[in-house]
Amino acid sequence: MFVATESNILCFNKYGSQLWTAEILGIDGVLVNNFDGERIYGAGEYDPPGGWVDFVINSRTGKRVLNCFLAREL
């Protein structure tokens, strides 16, 4: 299970134990735009209002995926 907070995303297993916490993804909100089973695509707000920065993280590790095409759902 994934939980988005105002600044990051956390991952828990089915027993409720925390598996990982992503690095800081924003300071005033984190939106998840898409999940493809391997990657979590989203945006974090760093400079409110409207200072959204896209991110992609690996769903198994919580680490950022580098050099990855950022696709947004329209």
mmCIF file of the N, C-alpha and C atoms, coordinates in Angstrom:
data_MODEL
# 
_entry.id   MODEL 
# 
loop_
_atom_site.group_PDB 
_atom_site.id 
_atom_site.type_symbol 
_atom_site.label_atom_id 
_atom_site.label_alt_id 
_atom_site.label_comp_id 
_atom_site.label_asym_id 
_atom_site.label_entity_id 
_atom_site.label_seq_id 
_atom_site.pdbx_PDB_ins_code 
_atom_site.Cartn_x 
_atom_site.Cartn_y 
_atom_site.Cartn_z 
_atom_site.occupancy 
_atom_site.B_iso_or_equiv 
_atom_site.pdbx_formal_charge 
_atom_site.auth_seq_id 
_atom_site.auth_comp_id 
_atom_site.auth_asym_id 
_atom_site.auth_atom_id 
_atom_site.pdbx_PDB_model_num 
ATOM 1   N N  . MET A 1 1  ? 0.840  -1.150 0.000   1.00 0.00 ? 1  MET A N  1 
ATOM 2   C CA . MET A 1 1  ? 0.000  0.000  0.000   1.00 0.00 ? 1  MET A CA 1 
ATOM 3   C C  . MET A 1 1  ? 0.902  1.236  0.000   1.00 0.00 ? 1  MET A C  1 
ATOM 4   N N  . PHE A 1 2  ? 0.502  2.227  -0.785  1.00 0.00 ? 2  PHE A N  1 
ATOM 5   C CA . PHE A 1 2  ? 1.245  3.477  -0.863  1.00 0.00 ? 2  PHE A CA 1 
ATOM 6   C C  . PHE A 1 2  ? 0.427  4.588  -0.221  1.00 0.00 ? 2  PHE A C  1 
ATOM 7   N N  . VAL A 1 3  ? 1.101  5.462  0.510   1.00 0.00 ? 3  VAL A N  1 
ATOM 8   C CA . VAL A 1 3  ? 0.456  6.602  1.159   1.00 0.00 ? 3  VAL A CA 1 
ATOM 9   C C  . VAL A 1 3  ? 1.220  7.859  0.768   1.00 0.00 ? 3  VAL A C  1 
ATOM 10  N N  . ALA A 1 4  ? 0.507  8.828  0.196   1.00 0.00 ? 4  ALA A N  1 
ATOM 11  C CA . ALA A 1 4  ? 1.120  10.118 -0.153  1.00 0.00 ? 4  ALA A CA 1 
ATOM 12  C C  . ALA A 1 4  ? 0.841  11.107 0.967   1.00 0.00 ? 4  ALA A C  1 
ATOM 13  N N  . THR A 1 5  ? 1.870  11.823 1.388   1.00 0.00 ? 5  THR A N  1 
ATOM 14  C CA . THR A 1 5  ? 1.738  12.861 2.407   1.00 0.00 ? 5  THR A CA 1 
ATOM 15  C C  . THR A 1 5  ? 1.953  14.221 1.749   1.00 0.00 ? 5  THR A C  1 
ATOM 16  N N  . GLU A 1 6  ? 2.119  15.244 2.554   1.00 0.00 ? 6  GLU A N  1 
ATOM 17  C CA . GLU A 1 6  ? 2.377  16.569 1.991   1.00 0.00 ? 6  GLU A CA 1 
ATOM 18  C C  . GLU A 1 6  ? 3.775  16.679 1.403   1.00 0.00 ? 6  GLU A C  1 
ATOM 19  N N  . SER A 1 7  ? 4.673  15.722 1.731   1.00 0.00 ? 7  SER A N  1 
ATOM 20  C CA . SER A 1 7  ? 6.057  15.860 1.281   1.00 0.00 ? 7  SER A CA 1 
ATOM 21  C C  . SER A 1 7  ? 6.679  14.607 0.665   1.00 0.00 ? 7  SER A C  1 
ATOM 22  N N  . ASN A 1 8  ? 6.067  13.436 0.830   1.00 0.00 ? 8  ASN A N  1 
ATOM 23  C CA . ASN A 1 8  ? 6.677  12.232 0.266   1.00 0.00 ? 8  ASN A CA 1 
ATOM 24  C C  . ASN A 1 8  ? 5.648  11.116 0.095   1.00 0.00 ? 8  ASN A C  1 
ATOM 25  N N  . ILE A 1 9  ? 6.136  9.938  -0.267  1.00 0.00 ? 9  ILE A N  1 
ATOM 26  C CA . ILE A 1 9  ? 5.297  8.750  -0.407  1.00 0.00 ? 9  ILE A CA 1 
ATOM 27  C C  . ILE A 1 9  ? 5.913  7.658  0.454   1.00 0.00 ? 9  ILE A C  1 
ATOM 28  N N  . LEU A 1 10 ? 5.055  6.932  1.169   1.00 0.00 ? 10 LEU A N  1 
ATOM 29  C CA . LEU A 1 10 ? 5.484  5.821  2.002   1.00 0.00 ? 10 LEU A CA 1 
ATOM 30  C C  . LEU A 1 10 ? 4.876  4.539  1.459   1.00 0.00 ? 10 LEU A C  1 
ATOM 31  N N  . CYS A 1 11 ? 5.567  3.422  1.676   1.00 0.00 ? 11 CYS A N  1 
ATOM 32  C CA . CYS A 1 11 ? 5.082  2.118  1.230   1.00 0.00 ? 11 CYS A CA 1 
ATOM 33  C C  . CYS A 1 11 ? 4.991  1.185  2.437   1.00 0.00 ? 11 CYS A C  1 
ATOM 34  N N  . PHE A 1 12 ? 3.857  0.483  2.548   1.00 0.00 ? 12 PHE A N  1 
ATOM 35  C CA . PHE A 1 12 ? 3.622  -0.469 3.629   1.00 0.00 ? 12 PHE A CA 1 
ATOM 36  C C  . PHE A 1 12 ? 3.278  -1.832 3.046   1.00 0.00 ? 12 PHE A C  1 
ATOM 37  N N  . ASN A 1 13 ? 3.654  -2.902 3.750   1.00 0.00 ? 13 ASN A N  1 
ATOM 38  C CA . ASN A 1 13 ? 3.242  -4.226 3.302   1.00 0.00 ? 13 ASN A CA 1 
ATOM 39  C C  . ASN A 1 13 ? 1.842  -4.534 3.819   1.00 0.00 ? 13 ASN A C  1 
ATOM 40  N N  . LYS A 1 14 ? 1.324  -5.717 3.509   1.00 0.00 ? 14 LYS A N  1 
ATOM 41  C CA . LYS A 1 14 ? -0.054 -6.055 3.871   1.00 0.00 ? 14 LYS A CA 1 
ATOM 42  C C  . LYS A 1 14 ? -0.259 -6.207 5.376   1.00 0.00 ? 14 LYS A C  1 
ATOM 43  N N  . TYR A 1 15 ? 0.821  -6.265 6.136   1.00 0.00 ? 15 TYR A N  1 
ATOM 44  C CA . TYR A 1 15 ? 0.729  -6.369 7.591   1.00 0.00 ? 15 TYR A CA 1 
ATOM 45  C C  . TYR A 1 15 ? 0.853  -5.016 8.284   1.00 0.00 ? 15 TYR A C  1 
ATOM 46  N N  . GLY A 1 16 ? 1.070  -3.964 7.494   1.00 0.00 ? 16 GLY A N  1 
ATOM 47  C CA . GLY A 1 16 ? 1.178  -2.620 8.048   1.00 0.00 ? 16 GLY A CA 1 
ATOM 48  C C  . GLY A 1 16 ? 2.586  -2.189 8.396   1.00 0.00 ? 16 GLY A C  1 
ATOM 49  N N  . SER A 1 17 ? 3.567  -3.022 8.101   1.00 0.00 ? 17 SER A N  1 
ATOM 50  C CA . SER A 1 17 ? 4.959  -2.635 8.356   1.00 0.00 ? 17 SER A CA 1 
ATOM 51  C C  . SER A 1 17 ? 5.457  -1.735 7.234   1.00 0.00 ? 17 SER A C  1 
ATOM 52  N N  . GLN A 1 18 ? 6.145  -0.678 7.616   1.00 0.00 ? 18 GLN A N  1 
ATOM 53  C CA . GLN A 1 18 ? 6.664  0.255  6.615   1.00 0.00 ? 18 GLN A CA 1 
ATOM 54  C C  . GLN A 1 18 ? 7.865  -0.353 5.914   1.00 0.00 ? 18 GLN A C  1 
ATOM 55  N N  . LEU A 1 19 ? 7.837  -0.326 4.577   1.00 0.00 ? 19 LEU A N  1 
ATOM 56  C CA . LEU A 1 19 ? 8.925  -0.871 3.770   1.00 0.00 ? 19 LEU A CA 1 
ATOM 57  C C  . LEU A 1 19 ? 9.917  0.202  3.355   1.00 0.00 ? 19 LEU A C  1 
ATOM 58  N N  . TRP A 1 20 ? 9.422  1.357  2.960   1.00 0.00 ? 20 TRP A N  1 
ATOM 59  C CA . TRP A 1 20 ? 10.306 2.456  2.578   1.00 0.00 ? 20 TRP A CA 1 
ATOM 60  C C  . TRP A 1 20 ? 9.563  3.786  2.637   1.00 0.00 ? 20 TRP A C  1 
ATOM 61  N N  . THR A 1 21 ? 10.354 4.865  2.670   1.00 0.00 ? 21 THR A N  1 
ATOM 62  C CA . THR A 1 21 ? 9.871  6.233  2.548   1.00 0.00 ? 21 THR A CA 1 
ATOM 63  C C  . THR A 1 21 ? 10.685 6.892  1.450   1.00 0.00 ? 21 THR A C  1 
ATOM 64  N N  . ALA A 1 22 ? 10.012 7.483  0.486   1.00 0.00 ? 22 ALA A N  1 
ATOM 65  C CA . ALA A 1 22 ? 10.716 8.187  -0.585  1.00 0.00 ? 22 ALA A CA 1 
ATOM 66  C C  . ALA A 1 22 ? 11.385 9.436  -0.022  1.00 0.00 ? 22 ALA A C  1 
ATOM 67  N N  . GLU A 1 23 ? 12.401 9.903  -0.733  1.00 0.00 ? 23 GLU A N  1 
ATOM 68  C CA . GLU A 1 23 ? 13.011 11.186 -0.374  1.00 0.00 ? 23 GLU A CA 1 
ATOM 69  C C  . GLU A 1 23 ? 11.953 12.283 -0.480  1.00 0.00 ? 23 GLU A C  1 
ATOM 70  N N  . ILE A 1 24 ? 12.258 13.464 -0.021  1.00 0.00 ? 24 ILE A N  1 
ATOM 71  C CA . ILE A 1 24 ? 11.311 14.573 -0.084  1.00 0.00 ? 24 ILE A CA 1 
ATOM 72  C C  . ILE A 1 24 ? 10.943 14.838 -1.545  1.00 0.00 ? 24 ILE A C  1 
ATOM 73  N N  . LEU A 1 25 ? 9.650  14.789 -1.835  1.00 0.00 ? 25 LEU A N  1 
ATOM 74  C CA . LEU A 1 25 ? 9.136  14.972 -3.198  1.00 0.00 ? 25 LEU A CA 1 
ATOM 75  C C  . LEU A 1 25 ? 8.430  16.309 -3.377  1.00 0.00 ? 25 LEU A C  1 
ATOM 76  N N  . GLY A 1 26 ? 8.204  17.029 -2.295  1.00 0.00 ? 26 GLY A N  1 
ATOM 77  C CA . GLY A 1 26 ? 7.537  18.324 -2.312  1.00 0.00 ? 26 GLY A CA 1 
ATOM 78  C C  . GLY A 1 26 ? 7.508  18.864 -0.895  1.00 0.00 ? 26 GLY A C  1 
ATOM 79  N N  . ILE A 1 27 ? 7.029  20.110 -0.736  1.00 0.00 ? 27 ILE A N  1 
ATOM 80  C CA . ILE A 1 27 ? 6.923  20.670 0.612   1.00 0.00 ? 27 ILE A CA 1 
ATOM 81  C C  . ILE A 1 27 ? 5.490  21.052 0.974   1.00 0.00 ? 27 ILE A C  1 
ATOM 82  N N  . ASP A 1 28 ? 4.610  21.117 -0.028  1.00 0.00 ? 28 ASP A N  1 
ATOM 83  C CA . ASP A 1 28 ? 3.236  21.519 0.256   1.00 0.00 ? 28 ASP A CA 1 
ATOM 84  C C  . ASP A 1 28 ? 2.233  20.671 -0.530  1.00 0.00 ? 28 ASP A C  1 
ATOM 85  N N  . GLY A 1 29 ? 2.588  19.427 -0.772  1.00 0.00 ? 29 GLY A N  1 
ATOM 86  C CA . GLY A 1 29 ? 1.664  18.529 -1.450  1.00 0.00 ? 29 GLY A CA 1 
ATOM 87  C C  . GLY A 1 29 ? 2.367  17.590 -2.404  1.00 0.00 ? 29 GLY A C  1 
ATOM 88  N N  . VAL A 1 30 ? 1.856  16.363 -2.477  1.00 0.00 ? 30 VAL A N  1 
ATOM 89  C CA . VAL A 1 30 ? 2.350  15.359 -3.407  1.00 0.00 ? 30 VAL A CA 1 
ATOM 90  C C  . VAL A 1 30 ? 1.138  14.751 -4.094  1.00 0.00 ? 30 VAL A C  1 
ATOM 91  N N  . LEU A 1 31 ? 1.151  14.766 -5.417  1.00 0.00 ? 31 LEU A N  1 
ATOM 92  C CA . LEU A 1 31 ? 0.073  14.166 -6.204  1.00 0.00 ? 31 LEU A CA 1 
ATOM 93  C C  . LEU A 1 31 ? 0.617  12.957 -6.955  1.00 0.00 ? 31 LEU A C  1 
ATOM 94  N N  . VAL A 1 32 ? -0.145 11.865 -6.953  1.00 0.00 ? 32 VAL A N  1 
ATOM 95  C CA . VAL A 1 32 ? 0.194  10.706 -7.763  1.00 0.00 ? 32 VAL A CA 1 
ATOM 96  C C  . VAL A 1 32 ? -0.678 10.779 -9.009  1.00 0.00 ? 32 VAL A C  1 
ATOM 97  N N  . ASN A 1 33 ? -0.026 10.848 -10.176 1.00 0.00 ? 33 ASN A N  1 
ATOM 98  C CA . ASN A 1 33 ? -0.739 10.981 -11.443 1.00 0.00 ? 33 ASN A CA 1 
ATOM 99  C C  . ASN A 1 33 ? -0.962 9.648  -12.140 1.00 0.00 ? 33 ASN A C  1 
ATOM 100 N N  . ASN A 1 34 ? -0.048 8.693  -11.918 1.00 0.00 ? 34 ASN A N  1 
ATOM 101 C CA . ASN A 1 34 ? -0.143 7.414  -12.619 1.00 0.00 ? 34 ASN A CA 1 
ATOM 102 C C  . ASN A 1 34 ? 0.701  6.383  -11.878 1.00 0.00 ? 34 ASN A C  1 
ATOM 103 N N  . PHE A 1 35 ? 0.320  5.110  -12.021 1.00 0.00 ? 35 PHE A N  1 
ATOM 104 C CA . PHE A 1 35 ? 1.066  3.994  -11.457 1.00 0.00 ? 35 PHE A CA 1 
ATOM 105 C C  . PHE A 1 35 ? 0.989  2.861  -12.455 1.00 0.00 ? 35 PHE A C  1 
ATOM 106 N N  . ASP A 1 36 ? 2.135  2.369  -12.924 1.00 0.00 ? 36 ASP A N  1 
ATOM 107 C CA . ASP A 1 36 ? 2.119  1.319  -13.943 1.00 0.00 ? 36 ASP A CA 1 
ATOM 108 C C  . ASP A 1 36 ? 2.547  -0.045 -13.399 1.00 0.00 ? 36 ASP A C  1 
ATOM 109 N N  . GLY A 1 37 ? 2.595  -0.191 -12.077 1.00 0.00 ? 37 GLY A N  1 
ATOM 110 C CA . GLY A 1 37 ? 3.003  -1.432 -11.459 1.00 0.00 ? 37 GLY A CA 1 
ATOM 111 C C  . GLY A 1 37 ? 4.475  -1.454 -11.098 1.00 0.00 ? 37 GLY A C  1 
ATOM 112 N N  . GLU A 1 38 ? 5.279  -0.671 -11.819 1.00 0.00 ? 38 GLU A N  1 
ATOM 113 C CA . GLU A 1 38 ? 6.716  -0.593 -11.568 1.00 0.00 ? 38 GLU A CA 1 
ATOM 114 C C  . GLU A 1 38 ? 7.141  0.793  -11.115 1.00 0.00 ? 38 GLU A C  1 
ATOM 115 N N  . ARG A 1 39 ? 6.476  1.807  -11.644 1.00 0.00 ? 39 ARG A N  1 
ATOM 116 C CA . ARG A 1 39 ? 6.844  3.193  -11.351 1.00 0.00 ? 39 ARG A CA 1 
ATOM 117 C C  . ARG A 1 39 ? 5.632  3.985  -10.879 1.00 0.00 ? 39 ARG A C  1 
ATOM 118 N N  . ILE A 1 40 ? 5.918  4.961  -10.008 1.00 0.00 ? 40 ILE A N  1 
ATOM 119 C CA . ILE A 1 40 ? 4.902  5.904  -9.544  1.00 0.00 ? 40 ILE A CA 1 
ATOM 120 C C  . ILE A 1 40 ? 5.252  7.250  -10.163 1.00 0.00 ? 40 ILE A C  1 
ATOM 121 N N  . TYR A 1 41 ? 4.314  7.804  -10.928 1.00 0.00 ? 41 TYR A N  1 
ATOM 122 C CA . TYR A 1 41 ? 4.492  9.088  -11.607 1.00 0.00 ? 41 TYR A CA 1 
ATOM 123 C C  . TYR A 1 41 ? 3.693  10.131 -10.842 1.00 0.00 ? 41 TYR A C  1 
ATOM 124 N N  . GLY A 1 42 ? 4.309  11.255 -10.551 1.00 0.00 ? 42 GLY A N  1 
ATOM 125 C CA . GLY A 1 42 ? 3.583  12.270 -9.816  1.00 0.00 ? 42 GLY A CA 1 
ATOM 126 C C  . GLY A 1 42 ? 4.243  13.627 -9.892  1.00 0.00 ? 42 GLY A C  1 
ATOM 127 N N  . ALA A 1 43 ? 3.792  14.508 -8.996  1.00 0.00 ? 43 ALA A N  1 
ATOM 128 C CA . ALA A 1 43 ? 4.330  15.859 -8.914  1.00 0.00 ? 43 ALA A CA 1 
ATOM 129 C C  . ALA A 1 43 ? 4.303  16.303 -7.457  1.00 0.00 ? 43 ALA A C  1 
ATOM 130 N N  . GLY A 1 44 ? 5.321  17.056 -7.075  1.00 0.00 ? 44 GLY A N  1 
ATOM 131 C CA . GLY A 1 44 ? 5.385  17.623 -5.735  1.00 0.00 ? 44 GLY A CA 1 
ATOM 132 C C  . GLY A 1 44 ? 5.424  19.134 -5.825  1.00 0.00 ? 44 GLY A C  1 
ATOM 133 N N  . GLU A 1 45 ? 4.721  19.780 -4.913  1.00 0.00 ? 45 GLU A N  1 
ATOM 134 C CA . GLU A 1 45 ? 4.703  21.245 -4.933  1.00 0.00 ? 45 GLU A CA 1 
ATOM 135 C C  . GLU A 1 45 ? 5.797  21.788 -4.019  1.00 0.00 ? 45 GLU A C  1 
ATOM 136 N N  . TYR A 1 46 ? 6.719  22.560 -4.618  1.00 0.00 ? 46 TYR A N  1 
ATOM 137 C CA . TYR A 1 46 ? 7.843  23.144 -3.883  1.00 0.00 ? 46 TYR A CA 1 
ATOM 138 C C  . TYR A 1 46 ? 7.683  24.636 -3.641  1.00 0.00 ? 46 TYR A C  1 
ATOM 139 N N  . ASP A 1 47 ? 6.940  25.329 -4.496  1.00 0.00 ? 47 ASP A N  1 
ATOM 140 C CA . ASP A 1 47 ? 6.821  26.783 -4.395  1.00 0.00 ? 47 ASP A CA 1 
ATOM 141 C C  . ASP A 1 47 ? 5.366  27.169 -4.589  1.00 0.00 ? 47 ASP A C  1 
ATOM 142 N N  . PRO A 1 48 ? 4.549  27.032 -3.532  1.00 0.00 ? 48 PRO A N  1 
ATOM 143 C CA . PRO A 1 48 ? 3.127  27.313 -3.679  1.00 0.00 ? 48 PRO A CA 1 
ATOM 144 C C  . PRO A 1 48 ? 2.863  28.790 -3.950  1.00 0.00 ? 48 PRO A C  1 
ATOM 145 N N  . PRO A 1 49 ? 1.841  29.122 -4.660  1.00 0.00 ? 49 PRO A N  1 
ATOM 146 C CA . PRO A 1 49 ? 0.976  28.190 -5.382  1.00 0.00 ? 49 PRO A CA 1 
ATOM 147 C C  . PRO A 1 49 ? 1.524  27.915 -6.787  1.00 0.00 ? 49 PRO A C  1 
ATOM 148 N N  . GLY A 1 50 ? 1.341  26.709 -7.240  1.00 0.00 ? 50 GLY A N  1 
ATOM 149 C CA . GLY A 1 50 ? 1.646  26.364 -8.626  1.00 0.00 ? 50 GLY A CA 1 
ATOM 150 C C  . GLY A 1 50 ? 3.060  25.937 -8.922  1.00 0.00 ? 50 GLY A C  1 
ATOM 151 N N  . GLY A 1 51 ? 3.893  25.696 -7.923  1.00 0.00 ? 51 GLY A N  1 
ATOM 152 C CA . GLY A 1 51 ? 5.286  25.311 -8.163  1.00 0.00 ? 51 GLY A CA 1 
ATOM 153 C C  . GLY A 1 51 ? 5.483  23.811 -8.191  1.00 0.00 ? 51 GLY A C  1 
ATOM 154 N N  . TRP A 1 52 ? 4.729  23.127 -9.035  1.00 0.00 ? 52 TRP A N  1 
ATOM 155 C CA . TRP A 1 52 ? 4.770  21.660 -9.108  1.00 0.00 ? 52 TRP A CA 1 
ATOM 156 C C  . TRP A 1 52 ? 5.954  21.169 -9.918  1.00 0.00 ? 52 TRP A C  1 
ATOM 157 N N  . VAL A 1 53 ? 6.641  20.144 -9.395  1.00 0.00 ? 53 VAL A N  1 
ATOM 158 C CA . VAL A 1 53 ? 7.794  19.530 -10.054 1.00 0.00 ? 53 VAL A CA 1 
ATOM 159 C C  . VAL A 1 53 ? 7.504  18.038 -10.212 1.00 0.00 ? 53 VAL A C  1 
ATOM 160 N N  . ASP A 1 54 ? 7.605  17.547 -11.449 1.00 0.00 ? 54 ASP A N  1 
ATOM 161 C CA . ASP A 1 54 ? 7.323  16.139 -11.730 1.00 0.00 ? 54 ASP A CA 1 
ATOM 162 C C  . ASP A 1 54 ? 8.387  15.218 -11.141 1.00 0.00 ? 54 ASP A C  1 
ATOM 163 N N  . PHE A 1 55 ? 7.967  13.999 -10.798 1.00 0.00 ? 55 PHE A N  1 
ATOM 164 C CA . PHE A 1 55 ? 8.901  12.968 -10.349 1.00 0.00 ? 55 PHE A CA 1 
ATOM 165 C C  . PHE A 1 55 ? 8.423  11.607 -10.836 1.00 0.00 ? 55 PHE A C  1 
ATOM 166 N N  . VAL A 1 56 ? 9.346  10.658 -10.872 1.00 0.00 ? 56 VAL A N  1 
ATOM 167 C CA . VAL A 1 56 ? 9.052  9.252  -11.116 1.00 0.00 ? 56 VAL A CA 1 
ATOM 168 C C  . VAL A 1 56 ? 9.876  8.477  -10.098 1.00 0.00 ? 56 VAL A C  1 
ATOM 169 N N  . ILE A 1 57 ? 9.218  7.572  -9.332  1.00 0.00 ? 57 ILE A N  1 
ATOM 170 C CA . ILE A 1 57 ? 9.958  6.753  -8.385  1.00 0.00 ? 57 ILE A CA 1 
ATOM 171 C C  . ILE A 1 57 ? 9.668  5.275  -8.647  1.00 0.00 ? 57 ILE A C  1 
ATOM 172 N N  . ASN A 1 58 ? 10.618 4.445  -8.275  1.00 0.00 ? 58 ASN A N  1 
ATOM 173 C CA . ASN A 1 58 ? 10.481 3.001  -8.392  1.00 0.00 ? 58 ASN A CA 1 
ATOM 174 C C  . ASN A 1 58 ? 9.564  2.516  -7.276  1.00 0.00 ? 58 ASN A C  1 
ATOM 175 N N  . SER A 1 59 ? 8.530  1.750  -7.601  1.00 0.00 ? 59 SER A N  1 
ATOM 176 C CA . SER A 1 59 ? 7.551  1.332  -6.597  1.00 0.00 ? 59 SER A CA 1 
ATOM 177 C C  . SER A 1 59 ? 8.092  0.274  -5.638  1.00 0.00 ? 59 SER A C  1 
ATOM 178 N N  . ARG A 1 60 ? 9.192  -0.383 -5.966  1.00 0.00 ? 60 ARG A N  1 
ATOM 179 C CA . ARG A 1 60 ? 9.757  -1.408 -5.082  1.00 0.00 ? 60 ARG A CA 1 
ATOM 180 C C  . ARG A 1 60 ? 10.768 -0.840 -4.089  1.00 0.00 ? 60 ARG A C  1 
ATOM 181 N N  . THR A 1 61 ? 11.394 0.304  -4.465  1.00 0.00 ? 61 THR A N  1 
ATOM 182 C CA . THR A 1 61 ? 12.458 0.867  -3.625  1.00 0.00 ? 61 THR A CA 1 
ATOM 183 C C  . THR A 1 61 ? 12.173 2.262  -3.093  1.00 0.00 ? 61 THR A C  1 
ATOM 184 N N  . GLY A 1 62 ? 11.306 3.016  -3.775  1.00 0.00 ? 62 GLY A N  1 
ATOM 185 C CA . GLY A 1 62 ? 11.055 4.402  -3.400  1.00 0.00 ? 62 GLY A CA 1 
ATOM 186 C C  . GLY A 1 62 ? 12.089 5.370  -3.924  1.00 0.00 ? 62 GLY A C  1 
ATOM 187 N N  . LYS A 1 63 ? 13.050 4.870  -4.675  1.00 0.00 ? 63 LYS A N  1 
ATOM 188 C CA . LYS A 1 63 ? 14.112 5.727  -5.226  1.00 0.00 ? 63 LYS A CA 1 
ATOM 189 C C  . LYS A 1 63 ? 13.647 6.374  -6.524  1.00 0.00 ? 63 LYS A C  1 
ATOM 190 N N  . ARG A 1 64 ? 14.147 7.591  -6.760  1.00 0.00 ? 64 ARG A N  1 
ATOM 191 C CA . ARG A 1 64 ? 13.843 8.277  -8.018  1.00 0.00 ? 64 ARG A CA 1 
ATOM 192 C C  . ARG A 1 64 ? 14.393 7.505  -9.204  1.00 0.00 ? 64 ARG A C  1 
ATOM 193 N N  . VAL A 1 65 ? 13.648 7.520  -10.303 1.00 0.00 ? 65 VAL A N  1 
ATOM 194 C CA . VAL A 1 65 ? 14.085 6.916  -11.558 1.00 0.00 ? 65 VAL A CA 1 
ATOM 195 C C  . VAL A 1 65 ? 14.675 8.039  -12.393 1.00 0.00 ? 65 VAL A C  1 
ATOM 196 N N  . LEU A 1 66 ? 15.936 7.899  -12.756 1.00 0.00 ? 66 LEU A N  1 
ATOM 197 C CA . LEU A 1 66 ? 16.625 8.934  -13.519 1.00 0.00 ? 66 LEU A CA 1 
ATOM 198 C C  . LEU A 1 66 ? 16.439 8.711  -15.011 1.00 0.00 ? 66 LEU A C  1 
ATOM 199 N N  . ASN A 1 67 ? 16.456 9.808  -15.762 1.00 0.00 ? 67 ASN A N  1 
ATOM 200 C CA . ASN A 1 67 ? 16.353 9.765  -17.223 1.00 0.00 ? 67 ASN A CA 1 
ATOM 201 C C  . ASN A 1 67 ? 15.128 8.998  -17.700 1.00 0.00 ? 67 ASN A C  1 
ATOM 202 N N  . CYS A 1 68 ? 14.033 9.250  -17.040 1.00 0.00 ? 68 CYS A N  1 
ATOM 203 C CA . CYS A 1 68 ? 12.779 8.559  -17.398 1.00 0.00 ? 68 CYS A CA 1 
ATOM 204 C C  . CYS A 1 68 ? 11.805 9.574  -17.980 1.00 0.00 ? 68 CYS A C  1 
ATOM 205 N N  . PHE A 1 69 ? 11.109 9.181  -19.040 1.00 0.00 ? 69 PHE A N  1 
ATOM 206 C CA . PHE A 1 69 ? 10.089 10.032 -19.642 1.00 0.00 ? 69 PHE A CA 1 
ATOM 207 C C  . PHE A 1 69 ? 8.959  10.244 -18.636 1.00 0.00 ? 69 PHE A C  1 
ATOM 208 N N  . LEU A 1 70 ? 8.600  11.483 -18.391 1.00 0.00 ? 70 LEU A N  1 
ATOM 209 C CA . LEU A 1 70 ? 7.530  11.793 -17.450 1.00 0.00 ? 70 LEU A CA 1 
ATOM 210 C C  . LEU A 1 70 ? 6.215  11.925 -18.195 1.00 0.00 ? 70 LEU A C  1 
ATOM 211 N N  . ALA A 1 71 ? 5.345  10.965 -18.022 1.00 0.00 ? 71 ALA A N  1 
ATOM 212 C CA . ALA A 1 71 ? 4.041  10.979 -18.689 1.00 0.00 ? 71 ALA A CA 1 
ATOM 213 C C  . ALA A 1 71 ? 2.977  11.403 -17.696 1.00 0.00 ? 71 ALA A C  1 
ATOM 214 N N  . ARG A 1 72 ? 2.143  12.346 -18.108 1.00 0.00 ? 72 ARG A N  1 
ATOM 215 C CA . ARG A 1 72 ? 1.037  12.799 -17.278 1.00 0.00 ? 72 ARG A CA 1 
ATOM 216 C C  . ARG A 1 72 ? -0.273 12.344 -17.867 1.00 0.00 ? 72 ARG A C  1 
ATOM 217 N N  . GLU A 1 73 ? -1.186 11.983 -16.991 1.00 0.00 ? 73 GLU A N  1 
ATOM 218 C CA . GLU A 1 73 ? -2.541 11.659 -17.417 1.00 0.00 ? 73 GLU A CA 1 
ATOM 219 C C  . GLU A 1 73 ? -3.252 12.972 -17.742 1.00 0.00 ? 73 GLU A C  1 
ATOM 220 N N  . LEU A 1 74 ? -3.929 13.022 -18.849 1.00 0.00 ? 74 LEU A N  1 
ATOM 221 C CA . LEU A 1 74 ? -4.678 14.234 -19.215 1.00 0.00 ? 74 LEU A CA 1 
ATOM 222 C C  . LEU A 1 74 ? -6.132 14.063 -18.862 1.00 0.00 ? 74 LEU A C  1 
# 
